[in-house]
């Protein structure tokens, strides 16, 4: 296959009803180069890449590969040209194995009357070993964490022979150690291919990219060499103002226990114990961060607390009341809020409108209903208020929530959960996929929630987020708590060692 030595998108314009998503955008990527494409949620980054990959058709503009104009009417055309994309919202079939998912697009494995899955499996193991990407070919997608699914997406793209990579928030579900490994991997891969790298994490942008393009409201507002511009300057160009992430510098909480977990045992979907004899206590008025490598029981713990998964042993008490094995509705009514890991599956109903998703948990209560009838005016007014407060970028509150960018979907979930005024909050990756301005706002909201005397379990693999917000940090490994550290005891290095299962 011919190597891709240059790629250009010139004067790309794309309109949706009520929105100019791409406004005369031009970008270029040279041989072995990494271009960082950054901007706030809704700035048009993913739309532009979907045009490049043939998922959308531009209304105006031209794509050039090796100085030749090309037109992709479908993703298959883009794949055939050597382009591969790892999407922020993974494109996998949940009830199929890793091997079966990759086989769907692996034409060499399709023979008359037979699918050679053994060939695909060998290719997966070969790519996994070559690039250090741990993937179980026989696991079902629904059994995998978000981080594991993103690794599957990257392996799939490489298996299909990509010579130019588009990575949309590839590190959003990875631990710092995994992120560092991926950055090193991508740097090595630039010897063979070029990369467009979409990320809100400016330290990664600075570490990996050669050049940077900033989008705002669908337009290019900046182009330049990454090394010439510090992270603070890039953040200000993205948002239009200086971004300072808040820090929890309050005194330790002295309130009663808000959440008490004793000897908890929770089975995984694969039959083994995801949580095994776990103990954890969170006081009212404190944030406890749960740090750990993806797939060590975080999802199962969050689901058990919120009634989505039934424990096989142990006790969970919320505000002094036993909630072990209670229904989701009962736990919600007792004052537990939940920001789930999988926003598109558990966080929203994609086909429902934004305003419908904002009232999902309270649609049967005033002021959103009168008897058996919904009060549409109240709902619309409330939705507009939440749209403005949380800066949800959308053409209108009546559009389907599933049509929004990943970051804006997260804002819808956060708006719903925080504005319900819960008494305890389980927040799983609350700023995953959010731009810096939105992340700053969400962190301020979590600290304000804590200041009101409420407890928060913050589950994250972003050590900066955990260190900035937490009063105490618990490290989970293979379903058990390795250690609980105070604010003054925790460092990235010590947390990283504990996350790897080494007792310090």
VONUZA-679577 format. One record per residue (C-alpha): residue in three letters; residue number from 1; x, y, z. Coordinates in Angstrom, 2 decimals. Last residue first. Example, Ala and Ser with C-alpha at 12.3 -4.5 7.8 and 13.67 -1.06 7.14 Angstrom:
[SER; 2; [13.67; -1.06; 7.14]]
[ALA; 1; [12.30; -4.50; 7.80]]
END
This chain:
[UNK; 504; [3.89; 0.48; 49.63]]
[UNK; 503; [1.76; -2.53; 48.65]]
[UNK; 502; [2.17; -3.31; 44.97]]
[UNK; 501; [-1.09; -3.97; 43.12]]
[UNK; 500; [-0.37; -1.76; 40.09]]
[UNK; 499; [-2.78; 0.86; 41.44]]
[UNK; 498; [-0.68; 0.95; 44.64]]
[UNK; 497; [2.47; 1.82; 42.66]]
[UNK; 496; [0.63; 4.50; 40.67]]
[UNK; 495; [-0.82; 5.99; 43.84]]
[UNK; 494; [2.65; 6.31; 45.36]]
[UNK; 493; [4.04; 7.98; 42.23]]
[UNK; 492; [1.09; 10.31; 41.79]]
[UNK; 491; [1.41; 11.43; 45.40]]
[UNK; 490; [-0.91; 10.82; 48.34]]
[UNK; 489; [0.09; 11.32; 51.97]]
[UNK; 488; [-1.04; 14.93; 52.44]]
[UNK; 487; [-4.55; 14.30; 51.14]]
[UNK; 486; [-5.00; 11.26; 53.32]]
[UNK; 485; [-4.47; 7.79; 51.92]]
[UNK; 484; [-6.73; 4.74; 51.94]]
[UNK; 483; [-4.91; 1.55; 50.97]]
[UNK; 482; [-5.19; -1.53; 48.75]]
[UNK; 481; [-8.98; -1.59; 48.70]]
[UNK; 480; [-10.21; -4.78; 47.08]]
[UNK; 479; [-11.80; -5.73; 43.80]]
[UNK; 478; [-8.64; -6.62; 41.89]]
[UNK; 477; [-6.91; -3.38; 42.92]]
[UNK; 476; [-8.67; -0.33; 44.38]]
[UNK; 475; [-6.88; 2.72; 45.79]]
[UNK; 474; [-8.79; 4.90; 48.24]]
[UNK; 473; [-8.01; 8.63; 48.29]]
[UNK; 472; [-9.02; 10.99; 51.09]]
[UNK; 471; [-10.15; 14.63; 51.04]]
[UNK; 470; [-10.33; 14.43; 47.26]]
[UNK; 469; [-10.66; 17.23; 44.69]]
[UNK; 468; [-7.21; 18.14; 43.36]]
[UNK; 467; [-5.57; 14.73; 43.91]]
[UNK; 466; [-8.47; 12.88; 42.27]]
[UNK; 465; [-8.57; 15.18; 39.25]]
[UNK; 464; [-4.79; 15.09; 38.80]]
[UNK; 463; [-4.90; 11.30; 39.14]]
[UNK; 462; [-7.32; 10.96; 36.26]]
[UNK; 461; [-8.45; 7.33; 36.58]]
[UNK; 460; [-11.65; 8.41; 38.26]]
[UNK; 459; [-14.31; 7.30; 40.70]]
[UNK; 458; [-15.39; 10.15; 42.99]]
[UNK; 457; [-17.53; 8.96; 45.89]]
[UNK; 456; [-19.11; 12.16; 47.19]]
[UNK; 455; [-20.58; 13.04; 50.58]]
[UNK; 454; [-22.83; 16.01; 51.33]]
[UNK; 453; [-22.19; 18.77; 53.87]]
[UNK; 452; [-23.03; 21.80; 51.73]]
[UNK; 451; [-19.29; 22.27; 51.10]]
[UNK; 450; [-19.21; 18.89; 49.36]]
[UNK; 449; [-21.80; 20.05; 46.80]]
[UNK; 448; [-19.79; 23.26; 46.30]]
[UNK; 447; [-16.68; 21.13; 45.69]]
[UNK; 446; [-18.57; 19.05; 43.14]]
[UNK; 445; [-19.93; 22.17; 41.43]]
[UNK; 444; [-16.48; 23.78; 41.21]]
[UNK; 443; [-15.17; 20.56; 39.70]]
[UNK; 442; [-17.96; 20.66; 37.14]]
[UNK; 441; [-17.20; 24.28; 36.16]]
[UNK; 440; [-13.47; 23.64; 35.73]]
[UNK; 439; [-14.22; 20.55; 33.66]]
[UNK; 438; [-16.54; 22.61; 31.43]]
[UNK; 437; [-13.83; 25.21; 30.80]]
[UNK; 436; [-11.21; 22.54; 30.26]]
[UNK; 435; [-13.22; 20.60; 27.69]]
[UNK; 434; [-15.20; 17.54; 28.75]]
[UNK; 433; [-14.58; 14.04; 27.41]]
[UNK; 432; [-14.47; 12.42; 30.84]]
[UNK; 431; [-15.26; 15.15; 33.37]]
[UNK; 430; [-17.47; 13.11; 35.74]]
[UNK; 429; [-15.45; 9.87; 35.43]]
[UNK; 428; [-17.84; 8.02; 37.76]]
[UNK; 427; [-19.53; 10.34; 40.26]]
[UNK; 426; [-21.46; 8.63; 43.06]]
[UNK; 425; [-23.29; 11.40; 44.87]]
[UNK; 424; [-24.89; 11.61; 48.30]]
[UNK; 423; [-27.71; 13.82; 49.57]]
[UNK; 422; [-29.03; 14.53; 46.08]]
[UNK; 421; [-29.90; 18.09; 45.01]]
[UNK; 420; [-31.77; 17.22; 41.80]]
[UNK; 419; [-29.69; 19.93; 40.13]]
[UNK; 418; [-26.54; 17.85; 40.44]]
[UNK; 417; [-27.94; 14.77; 38.71]]
[UNK; 416; [-29.80; 16.39; 35.83]]
[UNK; 415; [-27.12; 18.96; 35.00]]
[UNK; 414; [-24.41; 16.31; 35.22]]
[UNK; 413; [-26.25; 14.03; 32.83]]
[UNK; 412; [-26.87; 16.83; 30.30]]
[UNK; 411; [-23.22; 17.95; 30.63]]
[UNK; 410; [-22.05; 14.42; 29.86]]
[UNK; 409; [-24.12; 14.44; 26.67]]
[UNK; 408; [-22.38; 17.72; 25.82]]
[UNK; 407; [-18.98; 16.11; 26.20]]
[UNK; 406; [-19.89; 13.17; 23.99]]
[UNK; 405; [-21.18; 15.41; 21.18]]
[UNK; 404; [-24.95; 15.67; 20.88]]
[UNK; 403; [-27.19; 13.61; 18.58]]
[UNK; 402; [-28.00; 11.12; 21.35]]
[UNK; 401; [-29.77; 13.84; 23.31]]
[UNK; 400; [-32.38; 14.08; 20.56]]
[UNK; 399; [-33.25; 17.71; 19.76]]
[UNK; 398; [-36.00; 19.45; 21.73]]
[UNK; 397; [-33.62; 21.45; 23.93]]
[UNK; 396; [-32.43; 23.44; 20.93]]
[UNK; 395; [-29.54; 23.73; 18.44]]
[UNK; 394; [-27.18; 22.27; 21.08]]
[UNK; 393; [-24.14; 23.25; 23.13]]
[UNK; 392; [-24.97; 22.55; 26.79]]
[UNK; 391; [-23.42; 25.48; 28.69]]
[UNK; 390; [-24.24; 24.04; 32.13]]
[UNK; 389; [-26.19; 27.06; 33.35]]
[UNK; 388; [-27.58; 27.99; 29.92]]
[UNK; 387; [-28.82; 24.53; 28.99]]
[UNK; 386; [-30.05; 23.97; 32.55]]
[UNK; 385; [-32.23; 27.12; 32.33]]
[UNK; 384; [-33.49; 26.12; 28.88]]
[UNK; 383; [-34.40; 22.68; 30.23]]
[UNK; 382; [-36.29; 24.20; 33.17]]
[UNK; 381; [-38.34; 26.41; 30.85]]
[UNK; 380; [-39.11; 23.49; 28.54]]
[UNK; 379; [-40.15; 21.27; 31.46]]
[UNK; 378; [-42.32; 23.99; 33.00]]
[UNK; 377; [-44.02; 24.63; 29.65]]
[UNK; 376; [-44.53; 20.92; 28.99]]
[UNK; 375; [-46.29; 20.23; 32.29]]
[UNK; 374; [-46.58; 16.46; 31.99]]
[UNK; 373; [-49.99; 14.95; 32.70]]
[UNK; 372; [-50.84; 12.15; 35.15]]
[UNK; 371; [-51.41; 14.52; 38.05]]
[UNK; 370; [-49.71; 17.77; 37.17]]
[UNK; 369; [-46.18; 17.01; 36.08]]
[UNK; 368; [-42.79; 18.72; 35.85]]
[UNK; 367; [-43.24; 20.93; 38.92]]
[UNK; 366; [-44.14; 18.57; 40.48]]
[UNK; 365; [-43.33; 14.85; 40.32]]
[UNK; 364; [-43.79; 12.06; 37.76]]
[UNK; 363; [-41.00; 13.30; 35.44]]
[UNK; 362; [-38.52; 13.38; 38.30]]
[UNK; 361; [-35.84; 10.83; 37.40]]
[UNK; 360; [-35.97; 11.41; 33.64]]
[UNK; 359; [-36.28; 15.20; 33.94]]
[UNK; 358; [-33.11; 16.24; 32.07]]
[UNK; 357; [-33.49; 13.38; 29.61]]
[UNK; 356; [-36.87; 14.70; 28.45]]
[UNK; 355; [-35.43; 18.19; 27.99]]
[UNK; 354; [-32.55; 16.85; 25.91]]
[UNK; 353; [-34.94; 14.91; 23.70]]
[UNK; 352; [-35.31; 11.14; 23.93]]
[UNK; 351; [-33.70; 8.93; 21.27]]
[UNK; 350; [-30.42; 8.68; 23.19]]
[UNK; 349; [-32.00; 7.66; 26.53]]
[UNK; 348; [-29.32; 9.03; 28.80]]
[UNK; 347; [-26.76; 8.06; 31.44]]
[UNK; 346; [-26.85; 4.26; 31.31]]
[UNK; 345; [-26.18; 3.54; 27.63]]
[UNK; 344; [-24.73; 6.73; 26.16]]
[UNK; 343; [-23.15; 7.86; 29.45]]
[UNK; 342; [-21.31; 4.65; 30.18]]
[UNK; 341; [-19.47; 5.40; 33.41]]
[UNK; 340; [-22.51; 6.56; 35.34]]
[UNK; 339; [-23.09; 9.89; 37.17]]
[UNK; 338; [-25.31; 8.80; 40.04]]
[UNK; 337; [-27.24; 10.64; 42.73]]
[UNK; 336; [-28.38; 8.96; 45.95]]
[UNK; 335; [-31.14; 10.63; 47.95]]
[UNK; 334; [-33.29; 7.86; 49.43]]
[UNK; 333; [-35.68; 8.19; 46.48]]
[UNK; 332; [-32.83; 7.29; 44.12]]
[UNK; 331; [-32.05; 4.19; 46.19]]
[UNK; 330; [-35.69; 3.08; 46.14]]
[UNK; 329; [-35.95; 3.61; 42.38]]
[UNK; 328; [-32.77; 1.62; 41.72]]
[UNK; 327; [-34.08; -1.30; 43.75]]
[UNK; 326; [-32.62; -2.40; 47.08]]
[UNK; 325; [-29.98; -5.17; 47.20]]
[UNK; 324; [-28.03; -3.61; 50.05]]
[UNK; 323; [-29.62; -0.25; 50.88]]
[UNK; 322; [-29.26; -0.46; 54.69]]
[UNK; 321; [-30.02; 2.98; 56.13]]
[UNK; 320; [-27.47; 5.04; 58.09]]
[UNK; 319; [-27.11; 7.78; 55.45]]
[UNK; 318; [-26.54; 5.07; 52.84]]
[UNK; 317; [-25.54; 1.67; 54.19]]
[UNK; 316; [-24.05; -1.07; 52.00]]
[UNK; 315; [-23.61; -4.54; 53.50]]
[UNK; 314; [-21.73; -7.72; 52.61]]
[UNK; 313; [-22.43; -10.62; 50.30]]
[UNK; 312; [-23.68; -11.63; 46.88]]
[UNK; 311; [-24.18; -8.01; 45.84]]
[UNK; 310; [-26.99; -7.26; 43.36]]
[UNK; 309; [-26.09; -4.95; 40.44]]
[UNK; 308; [-27.96; -1.85; 39.28]]
[UNK; 307; [-28.97; -0.84; 42.80]]
[UNK; 306; [-26.91; 2.36; 42.95]]
[UNK; 305; [-24.26; 1.13; 45.39]]
[UNK; 304; [-23.94; -2.16; 43.50]]
[UNK; 303; [-23.55; -0.33; 40.17]]
[UNK; 302; [-20.75; 1.88; 41.51]]
[UNK; 301; [-18.91; -1.13; 42.94]]
[UNK; 300; [-19.32; -3.15; 39.73]]
[UNK; 299; [-17.95; -0.27; 37.66]]
[UNK; 298; [-14.93; 0.23; 39.88]]
[UNK; 297; [-14.10; -3.48; 40.10]]
[UNK; 296; [-10.53; -3.58; 38.81]]
[UNK; 295; [-11.40; -3.07; 35.15]]
[UNK; 294; [-9.73; 0.31; 34.58]]
[UNK; 293; [-6.63; 0.79; 36.72]]
[UNK; 292; [-7.45; 2.27; 40.09]]
[UNK; 291; [-8.18; 5.42; 42.06]]
[UNK; 290; [-11.32; 5.93; 44.15]]
[UNK; 289; [-11.50; 9.52; 45.36]]
[UNK; 288; [-13.30; 10.22; 48.61]]
[UNK; 287; [-14.96; 13.62; 48.73]]
[UNK; 286; [-16.04; 14.78; 52.15]]
[UNK; 285; [-18.98; 16.62; 53.70]]
[UNK; 284; [-20.84; 13.60; 54.99]]
[UNK; 283; [-18.28; 10.89; 55.63]]
[UNK; 282; [-17.27; 8.10; 53.27]]
[UNK; 281; [-16.47; 4.59; 54.55]]
[UNK; 280; [-14.99; 1.70; 52.58]]
[UNK; 279; [-14.64; -2.06; 53.10]]
[UNK; 278; [-14.35; -4.56; 50.25]]
[UNK; 277; [-14.57; -8.32; 50.83]]
[UNK; 276; [-14.21; -9.25; 47.14]]
[UNK; 275; [-15.52; -6.96; 44.40]]
[UNK; 274; [-15.24; -8.25; 40.80]]
[UNK; 273; [-15.78; -11.81; 41.99]]
[UNK; 272; [-15.61; -14.18; 39.00]]
[UNK; 271; [-18.63; -15.07; 36.87]]
[UNK; 270; [-17.95; -13.11; 33.68]]
[UNK; 269; [-20.55; -10.46; 34.39]]
[UNK; 268; [-18.79; -9.72; 37.68]]
[UNK; 267; [-19.90; -10.88; 41.11]]
[UNK; 266; [-20.07; -8.42; 44.04]]
[UNK; 265; [-18.83; -9.06; 47.59]]
[UNK; 264; [-18.92; -6.26; 50.14]]
[UNK; 263; [-17.28; -6.90; 53.52]]
[UNK; 262; [-18.59; -3.58; 54.87]]
[UNK; 261; [-19.55; -0.47; 52.92]]
[UNK; 260; [-20.61; 2.66; 54.79]]
[UNK; 259; [-21.81; 5.78; 52.99]]
[UNK; 258; [-22.75; 9.10; 54.62]]
[UNK; 257; [-20.86; 8.53; 57.89]]
[UNK; 256; [-21.40; 11.37; 60.31]]
[UNK; 255; [-19.54; 14.65; 59.97]]
[UNK; 254; [-15.93; 15.57; 60.74]]
[UNK; 253; [-14.79; 16.43; 57.24]]
[UNK; 252; [-11.12; 17.23; 56.69]]
[UNK; 251; [-10.31; 20.97; 56.40]]
[UNK; 250; [-10.79; 22.62; 53.02]]
[UNK; 249; [-8.10; 22.96; 50.33]]
[UNK; 248; [-10.01; 21.17; 47.60]]
[UNK; 247; [-8.50; 22.61; 44.43]]
[UNK; 246; [-10.17; 24.47; 41.58]]
[UNK; 245; [-8.80; 24.27; 38.00]]
[UNK; 244; [-7.74; 27.68; 36.67]]
[UNK; 243; [-8.71; 28.45; 33.07]]
[UNK; 242; [-7.97; 31.89; 31.60]]
[UNK; 241; [-10.56; 33.10; 29.11]]
[UNK; 240; [-11.61; 32.66; 25.45]]
[UNK; 239; [-12.14; 28.95; 25.94]]
[UNK; 238; [-9.78; 27.36; 23.43]]
[UNK; 237; [-7.39; 30.31; 23.15]]
[UNK; 236; [-7.16; 30.50; 26.96]]
[UNK; 235; [-6.42; 26.78; 27.16]]
[UNK; 234; [-3.70; 27.09; 24.50]]
[UNK; 233; [-2.06; 29.97; 26.41]]
[UNK; 232; [-2.12; 28.01; 29.65]]
[UNK; 231; [-0.66; 24.93; 27.96]]
[UNK; 230; [2.41; 26.80; 26.70]]
[UNK; 229; [2.76; 27.81; 23.01]]
[UNK; 228; [5.90; 27.56; 20.86]]
[UNK; 227; [6.30; 23.79; 21.29]]
[UNK; 226; [2.88; 23.16; 19.76]]
[UNK; 225; [3.69; 24.80; 16.43]]
[UNK; 224; [0.79; 26.94; 15.26]]
[UNK; 223; [-2.75; 27.31; 13.99]]
[UNK; 222; [-5.46; 29.30; 15.77]]
[UNK; 221; [-9.12; 30.33; 15.47]]
[UNK; 220; [-10.27; 27.67; 13.02]]
[UNK; 219; [-14.07; 27.84; 12.87]]
[UNK; 218; [-16.88; 25.54; 14.02]]
[UNK; 217; [-17.76; 27.46; 17.18]]
[UNK; 216; [-14.10; 27.46; 18.30]]
[UNK; 215; [-11.47; 25.25; 16.73]]
[UNK; 214; [-7.79; 25.18; 17.69]]
[UNK; 213; [-5.14; 23.63; 15.43]]
[UNK; 212; [-1.89; 22.37; 16.97]]
[UNK; 211; [1.41; 21.24; 15.51]]
[UNK; 210; [4.05; 18.68; 16.45]]
[UNK; 209; [1.87; 16.74; 18.88]]
[UNK; 208; [2.73; 14.18; 21.53]]
[UNK; 207; [3.87; 15.74; 24.81]]
[UNK; 206; [2.19; 19.13; 24.38]]
[UNK; 205; [-1.14; 17.57; 23.39]]
[UNK; 204; [-0.80; 15.08; 26.24]]
[UNK; 203; [-0.24; 17.89; 28.76]]
[UNK; 202; [-3.17; 19.69; 27.12]]
[UNK; 201; [-5.70; 17.04; 27.95]]
[UNK; 200; [-8.79; 18.06; 25.96]]
[UNK; 199; [-7.81; 15.71; 23.14]]
[UNK; 198; [-8.15; 15.09; 19.43]]
[UNK; 197; [-5.02; 13.63; 17.81]]
[UNK; 196; [-4.65; 13.57; 14.04]]
[UNK; 195; [-1.88; 11.10; 13.30]]
[UNK; 194; [0.65; 10.28; 10.61]]
[UNK; 193; [2.06; 6.81; 9.86]]
[UNK; 192; [5.08; 4.48; 9.94]]
[UNK; 191; [7.74; 6.33; 11.92]]
[UNK; 190; [4.83; 8.09; 13.64]]
[UNK; 189; [4.13; 4.73; 15.30]]
[UNK; 188; [6.97; 5.21; 17.77]]
[UNK; 187; [5.42; 8.46; 19.03]]
[UNK; 186; [2.05; 6.71; 19.21]]
[UNK; 185; [3.50; 3.97; 21.42]]
[UNK; 184; [5.18; 6.48; 23.73]]
[UNK; 183; [1.87; 8.36; 24.08]]
[UNK; 182; [0.06; 5.05; 24.68]]
[UNK; 181; [2.50; 4.07; 27.44]]
[UNK; 180; [2.10; 7.44; 29.14]]
[UNK; 179; [-1.69; 7.08; 28.92]]
[UNK; 178; [-1.55; 3.56; 30.36]]
[UNK; 177; [0.46; 4.87; 33.31]]
[UNK; 176; [-1.88; 7.83; 33.77]]
[UNK; 175; [-4.88; 5.48; 33.69]]
[UNK; 174; [-6.91; 5.24; 30.51]]
[UNK; 173; [-10.57; 6.07; 29.86]]
[UNK; 172; [-10.16; 9.50; 28.20]]
[UNK; 171; [-6.88; 8.46; 26.57]]
[UNK; 170; [-8.13; 8.05; 22.99]]
[UNK; 169; [-10.06; 11.37; 22.93]]
[UNK; 168; [-10.77; 11.07; 19.18]]
[UNK; 167; [-7.76; 9.43; 17.51]]
[UNK; 166; [-7.50; 9.74; 13.72]]
[UNK; 165; [-4.79; 7.46; 12.37]]
[UNK; 164; [-3.16; 7.36; 8.93]]
[UNK; 163; [-1.71; 4.13; 7.56]]
[UNK; 162; [-4.57; 1.94; 8.88]]
[UNK; 161; [-4.26; -1.76; 8.01]]
[UNK; 160; [-7.50; -3.25; 9.33]]
[UNK; 159; [-5.66; -4.77; 12.27]]
[UNK; 158; [-4.47; -1.31; 13.31]]
[UNK; 157; [-8.03; 0.02; 13.47]]
[UNK; 156; [-9.25; -3.03; 15.37]]
[UNK; 155; [-6.38; -2.79; 17.87]]
[UNK; 154; [-7.29; 0.84; 18.53]]
[UNK; 153; [-10.98; 0.02; 18.97]]
[UNK; 152; [-10.15; -2.91; 21.27]]
[UNK; 151; [-8.06; -0.56; 23.41]]
[UNK; 150; [-11.09; 1.73; 23.65]]
[UNK; 149; [-13.18; -1.22; 24.80]]
[UNK; 148; [-10.71; -1.97; 27.59]]
[UNK; 147; [-10.97; 1.60; 28.84]]
[UNK; 146; [-14.75; 1.50; 28.71]]
[UNK; 145; [-14.76; -1.67; 30.78]]
[UNK; 144; [-15.28; -5.01; 29.08]]
[UNK; 143; [-18.00; -7.63; 29.60]]
[UNK; 142; [-20.33; -6.03; 27.05]]
[UNK; 141; [-17.60; -6.43; 24.42]]
[UNK; 140; [-17.49; -10.20; 24.84]]
[UNK; 139; [-14.06; -11.57; 25.67]]
[UNK; 138; [-12.42; -14.10; 23.32]]
[UNK; 137; [-9.78; -11.83; 21.76]]
[UNK; 136; [-8.58; -10.64; 25.21]]
[UNK; 135; [-6.74; -7.35; 24.59]]
[UNK; 134; [-3.54; -6.00; 26.16]]
[UNK; 133; [-2.06; -3.41; 23.80]]
[UNK; 132; [1.74; -3.68; 23.84]]
[UNK; 131; [2.18; -2.56; 20.23]]
[UNK; 130; [3.63; -5.70; 18.67]]
[UNK; 129; [2.00; -8.07; 21.18]]
[UNK; 128; [-1.51; -6.71; 20.64]]
[UNK; 127; [-0.99; -6.54; 16.87]]
[UNK; 126; [0.06; -10.22; 16.73]]
[UNK; 125; [-2.67; -11.29; 19.17]]
[UNK; 124; [-5.29; -9.53; 17.06]]
[UNK; 123; [-3.90; -11.02; 13.84]]
[UNK; 122; [-4.00; -14.53; 15.32]]
[UNK; 121; [-7.63; -14.00; 16.34]]
[UNK; 120; [-8.51; -12.78; 12.86]]
[UNK; 119; [-6.99; -15.89; 11.27]]
[UNK; 118; [-8.84; -18.10; 13.75]]
[UNK; 117; [-12.06; -16.23; 12.91]]
[UNK; 116; [-11.91; -17.50; 9.33]]
[UNK; 115; [-15.49; -16.78; 8.25]]
[UNK; 114; [-16.82; -19.43; 5.90]]
[UNK; 113; [-19.30; -19.88; 3.03]]
[UNK; 112; [-16.86; -18.37; 0.52]]
[UNK; 111; [-14.03; -16.69; 2.43]]
[UNK; 110; [-14.25; -13.63; 4.68]]
[UNK; 109; [-11.09; -13.35; 6.78]]
[UNK; 108; [-9.28; -11.11; 4.28]]
[UNK; 107; [-12.18; -8.65; 4.48]]
[UNK; 106; [-11.57; -7.72; 8.11]]
[UNK; 105; [-14.43; -5.31; 8.82]]
[UNK; 104; [-16.75; -7.64; 10.71]]
[UNK; 103; [-13.78; -9.74; 11.83]]
[UNK; 102; [-12.82; -7.04; 14.35]]
[UNK; 101; [-16.15; -7.37; 16.13]]
[UNK; 100; [-16.05; -11.17; 15.97]]
[UNK; 99; [-12.58; -11.29; 17.53]]
[UNK; 98; [-13.54; -8.93; 20.36]]
[UNK; 97; [-16.59; -11.06; 21.06]]
[UNK; 96; [-20.14; -10.12; 20.05]]
[UNK; 95; [-23.02; -9.05; 22.30]]
[UNK; 94; [-21.82; -5.44; 22.64]]
[UNK; 93; [-21.32; -4.65; 18.92]]
[UNK; 92; [-18.56; -2.03; 18.76]]
[UNK; 91; [-18.26; 1.54; 17.48]]
[UNK; 90; [-16.86; 3.30; 20.54]]
[UNK; 89; [-17.96; 6.82; 21.35]]
[UNK; 88; [-14.66; 8.71; 21.35]]
[UNK; 87; [-13.98; 7.15; 17.97]]
[UNK; 86; [-10.74; 5.44; 16.95]]
[UNK; 85; [-10.37; 6.33; 13.29]]
[UNK; 84; [-8.52; 4.65; 10.45]]
[UNK; 83; [-7.45; 6.02; 7.07]]
[UNK; 82; [-5.65; 3.82; 4.53]]
[UNK; 81; [-7.51; 4.76; 1.35]]
[UNK; 80; [-9.56; 1.56; 1.59]]
[UNK; 79; [-10.55; 2.53; 5.14]]
[UNK; 78; [-11.78; 5.93; 3.89]]
[UNK; 77; [-13.83; 4.29; 1.12]]
[UNK; 76; [-15.29; 1.83; 3.63]]
[UNK; 75; [-16.23; 4.76; 5.87]]
[UNK; 74; [-18.70; 5.89; 3.18]]
[UNK; 73; [-18.97; 8.33; 0.26]]
[UNK; 72; [-15.31; 9.26; 0.55]]
[UNK; 71; [-14.13; 11.71; -2.08]]
[UNK; 70; [-10.47; 12.21; -2.92]]
[UNK; 69; [-8.42; 15.05; -4.41]]
[UNK; 68; [-4.76; 14.12; -5.03]]
[UNK; 67; [-2.00; 16.03; -3.23]]
[UNK; 66; [-0.87; 12.89; -1.34]]
[UNK; 65; [-4.40; 12.70; 0.05]]
[UNK; 64; [-6.59; 15.75; -0.60]]
[UNK; 63; [-10.04; 16.45; 0.87]]
[UNK; 62; [-12.22; 19.17; -0.70]]
[UNK; 61; [-14.70; 21.81; 0.45]]
[UNK; 60; [-18.45; 22.47; 0.59]]
[UNK; 59; [-21.54; 20.69; 1.92]]
[UNK; 58; [-19.30; 18.06; 3.46]]
[UNK; 57; [-20.60; 14.48; 3.54]]
[UNK; 56; [-20.74; 12.73; 6.90]]
[UNK; 55; [-19.51; 9.26; 7.88]]
[UNK; 54; [-16.89; 9.42; 5.12]]
[UNK; 53; [-13.89; 9.34; 7.48]]
[UNK; 52; [-12.82; 12.94; 6.78]]
[UNK; 51; [-16.39; 14.14; 7.29]]
[UNK; 50; [-16.53; 12.28; 10.61]]
[UNK; 49; [-13.26; 14.01; 11.49]]
[UNK; 48; [-14.80; 17.45; 10.93]]
[UNK; 47; [-17.88; 16.51; 12.96]]
[UNK; 46; [-15.65; 15.26; 15.79]]
[UNK; 45; [-13.81; 18.58; 16.02]]
[UNK; 44; [-16.82; 20.89; 15.59]]
[UNK; 43; [-16.53; 23.24; 18.58]]
[UNK; 42; [-19.33; 21.37; 20.37]]
[UNK; 41; [-17.21; 20.64; 23.42]]
[UNK; 40; [-14.35; 23.17; 23.52]]
[UNK; 39; [-11.41; 23.04; 21.16]]
[UNK; 38; [-8.45; 20.90; 20.13]]
[UNK; 37; [-7.05; 19.21; 17.04]]
[UNK; 36; [-3.49; 18.08; 17.70]]
[UNK; 35; [-1.58; 17.32; 14.50]]
[UNK; 34; [1.01; 14.55; 14.75]]
[UNK; 33; [3.43; 14.34; 11.83]]
[UNK; 32; [5.05; 11.32; 10.23]]
[UNK; 31; [4.34; 12.72; 6.77]]
[UNK; 30; [2.46; 16.01; 6.83]]
[UNK; 29; [-0.94; 16.96; 8.18]]
[UNK; 28; [-3.10; 19.82; 6.87]]
[UNK; 27; [-6.16; 21.74; 8.09]]
[UNK; 26; [-8.75; 24.04; 6.46]]
[UNK; 25; [-12.16; 24.84; 7.95]]
[UNK; 24; [-14.71; 27.01; 6.10]]
[UNK; 23; [-17.33; 26.84; 8.88]]
[UNK; 22; [-17.92; 23.35; 10.21]]
[UNK; 21; [-20.92; 22.73; 12.50]]
[UNK; 20; [-23.15; 25.56; 11.24]]
[UNK; 19; [-26.19; 24.66; 13.34]]
[UNK; 18; [-29.97; 25.17; 13.13]]
[UNK; 17; [-30.52; 22.15; 10.90]]
[UNK; 16; [-27.03; 20.78; 10.20]]
[UNK; 15; [-24.46; 22.55; 8.05]]
[UNK; 14; [-20.99; 21.40; 7.02]]
[UNK; 13; [-18.23; 23.52; 5.48]]
[UNK; 12; [-14.72; 22.31; 4.65]]
[UNK; 11; [-12.51; 24.99; 3.04]]
[UNK; 10; [-9.55; 22.62; 2.49]]
[UNK; 9; [-8.86; 19.29; 4.19]]
[UNK; 8; [-5.29; 18.21; 3.56]]
[UNK; 7; [-3.41; 14.93; 4.00]]
[UNK; 6; [0.25; 14.34; 3.22]]
[UNK; 5; [2.72; 11.45; 3.02]]
[UNK; 4; [0.18; 8.61; 3.10]]
[UNK; 3; [2.22; 5.51; 2.29]]
[UNK; 2; [1.15; 3.54; -0.78]]
[UNK; 1; [0.00; 0.00; 0.00]]
END
